[in-house]
């Protein structure tokens, strides 16, 4: 299985920025799609952004503020988050789907993002 490790979470004021990184244990060229999910307290996990070799997609709530990108040199996927709002608070998880992956793919341990008002 591909192992995923997230980094970059933290505490930021509303309007600020954070950059999350997800490092994979093997080349991201062997991974079909990589996703960022988040889970706010008391809420279900939601898909924030996805990226393949050809396209990127975003949840409506983050369009124009978040950017997902691939860093093949580091086998990583980054999530640049700008204009953060308190409702962006949650645990952010990296997920990957690839040939032979478990049904729901591989997951990282999550990184906490807290946006204060």
N, C-alpha and C positions, 0 to 999 in steps of 0.2 A: 504494500500500500504506500501511497504518497503521504508523507508527513508534512503538515503545515504548521508554521509558527508565525503568529501575528506579533507586531510591535507597533508602537507609536501612539497608543492611547494616552489619555490624560485629562486634566481639567483645564477648561478654557472659558473665557467670558463670551457672551453672545456677540456675534459679529466676527469672532476670531476664526482661526484656521488650525487644522491639524492634518498631518499626513500619516496614514496607516500603511504598513507594509506587511505583506504575507509572503514568507519564504517557503518554497517547496523543496522537497528532498531530492527532486530530480528535475530534469529540463522541462520548462513549461511548454516546450514544443510538443511534448508527449501528452499534454493535457488538453482535452477538448474545450473545456470552458472553466473559467474561474469566476467565482462569485463572492460578493460581500453581502452578508446578511447582518441585521441588527435585531436586538431584542430589548425592548424597553421594559421597565418593571411592570409586571402585571399584564403584559401584552404578549401576543404571539410573535414569533420570529418572522421578520419580513425581509424580502429581497430588496437590496438597495441598488446594486449595480452588478453587471455581468460583462465579461469580456472573452472573446474568442480571438483567433488569429485574424479575423476579418471585420469584426464589429464590436461595438460596445452598446449597452443598453442601461437605462436608469429608471428608477421609480420616479413617478411624477413629482413626488415630494422633494426630490434632491436635484432634479434637472436644472442645469444652469449654475449649480453651486458645487457639485461634486464631480470629480473627474477620475475615472479608472484607467490605469495604464499598465502595460507589461514591461518588465525589465528583464530581458532574456539573459543578460550577463550575470545577473544575480539570482536567476530562477525565481523571480518575485513578481507580485502584482501589487501595485500601490493604489491607494485611494486618497486623493487630495480632496480635503473637505474645507470649503470656504463659506463665509457668511453663516457660520454655525448658529443654530438656534436651540433653545432649551429642549424642544421636542426632538432634537437629534440625539439626545442623551440615551445611552444604552450600552449593552455589550455588543461589540462588533465581531463577527465571526467570518473567517475565510472558509470557503468551500471549493472543492475541485471535483470535476467529473472527468474520467479518463477510462480507457479500455481496461476492463477488469476491476473497476472500482466497485465498492459496496453499493447497494441500491441507492443510498442517499449521498454517495460520494464520500470523500474524506473531509474532515473538519479540523480546524485549528481549535485552540483552547479558548480563544476569545480575548479581546482587549477592551477595557472599559473606557468609554468616552463620556465625559460629564460636561455639560454646557450650562454655565450659570447665567442667570438673568441680571 
